[in-house]
Every structure is written in C-alpha cells, then in structure tokens.
Amino acid sequence: GFTSSLTRLAASPAGTSAVITARLVSSTGLPAKYVRVQLQVRKNRYGTWRTVATTTTSRTGYARFPVAFTTSRYYRVITKPLTTVPSASSVIRRATVY
C-alpha cells in the first residue's frame, strides 16, 4: 500500500498564490517515484470532488500543485489504481480564504 501526506493550508486573502505539496510513500517507507497523482477540490464538506490538476511524483515521491486561492475550498491528492499501484488518498485540508 501507499500513504500520502498533504501540506497544511493557512488562511489566506483572496488571490493568494501558493503551492500545495503532497508526498507519496510506499508501505516499505520508500518514496513512490513517478506515480500519477491528481489534486481534487470541493466546495464544502459534502460536495463532489473535482479534479483540477494532474502531475507525476518526483524521484523523491513529491508532487507540487501551484494554486491561486479565490474562495474557501477543501483539497486532497489522490492516485488512481493501476495494476502495479493501488489507489491512495491524502488527508483532506481546507483552505480558508478571507
């Protein structure tokens, strides 16, 4: 299996640019290299997740997503299941915009 982490998101004024960083690690503790991951967002705690960006983890298991916060939203990073890679989901983080 895999575990993933997601940076904490601080409260920010509208229009703030930031980079959301996630790290994917295998069950052996090694970085999950070159795995396709998606940044997803939803409006509220019960909304539908929508994919807004896709990238591939680096050789150290990190994925970076540049974002511009316009309104408060919930974010997570997921992997899609493949034959050699099971699906994984990060914790959910809320970006509060004021």
C-alpha positions in Angstrom: 0.0 0.0 0.0 0.8 3.7 -0.1 0.4 6.6 2.3 0.4 10.2 1.2 0.7 13.5 3.1 -0.5 17.0 2.2 0.8 20.3 3.3 -1.3 22.3 5.8 -3.1 25.2 4.3 -3.1 28.6 6.1 -5.9 31.1 5.9 -5.1 33.5 3.0 -6.5 36.6 1.4 -8.3 36.1 -2.0 -5.9 35.9 -4.9 -3.0 34.4 -2.9 -0.8 32.1 -4.9 0.6 29.0 -3.2 2.0 25.5 -3.9 0.2 22.5 -2.5 2.7 19.8 -1.9 2.0 16.1 -1.4 4.4 13.2 -0.7 3.6 9.6 -1.6 5.4 6.8 0.3 5.3 3.1 -0.2 4.4 0.6 2.6 8.2 0.0 2.9 8.8 3.7 3.6 10.5 4.4 0.3 9.3 7.3 -1.9 6.7 6.4 -4.5 8.6 7.5 -7.6 6.9 8.7 -10.8 3.3 8.0 -9.8 0.5 9.9 -11.4 -1.5 11.9 -8.8 -4.4 14.3 -9.0 -5.3 17.4 -7.0 -9.0 17.4 -6.2 -11.2 20.2 -4.8 -14.7 20.5 -3.4 -16.8 23.5 -2.2 -17.9 22.1 1.1 -17.6 19.1 3.3 -20.3 17.2 1.5 -19.7 18.4 -2.1 -18.5 16.3 -5.0 -14.7 16.1 -5.6 -13.5 17.6 -8.9 -10.0 17.0 -10.3 -8.3 20.3 -11.1 -4.7 19.2 -11.8 -2.7 16.1 -12.6 1.0 15.6 -12.2 3.6 12.9 -11.5 5.6 12.5 -8.3 9.3 13.2 -8.4 12.0 10.6 -7.7 11.7 11.6 -4.1 7.9 11.0 -4.1 6.8 14.6 -4.0 4.1 16.2 -6.2 3.6 20.0 -6.4 0.5 21.8 -7.5 0.6 25.6 -8.0 -2.8 27.1 -7.0 -4.4 30.6 -6.6 -6.9 30.7 -3.8 -10.1 32.6 -4.7 -12.7 31.1 -2.3 -12.5 28.7 0.6 -12.3 25.1 -0.6 -11.4 21.6 0.5 -8.4 19.9 -1.1 -7.0 16.4 -1.4 -4.5 14.5 -3.5 -5.3 11.0 -4.9 -3.8 8.3 -7.0 -5.8 6.3 -9.5 -5.4 2.5 -9.1 -3.2 0.8 -11.7 -2.1 -2.8 -12.0 1.0 -2.1 -10.0 -0.1 0.8 -7.9 -3.2 0.7 -5.6 -5.2 3.9 -5.1 -4.3 6.2 -2.2 -5.8 9.4 -0.8 -4.2 12.1 1.3 -5.8 13.8 4.3 -8.3 16.5 3.4 -7.2 20.1 4.0 -9.3 23.2 4.0 -8.0 26.4 2.5 -9.8 29.3 4.1 -9.9 32.5 2.0 -10.9 35.9 3.5 
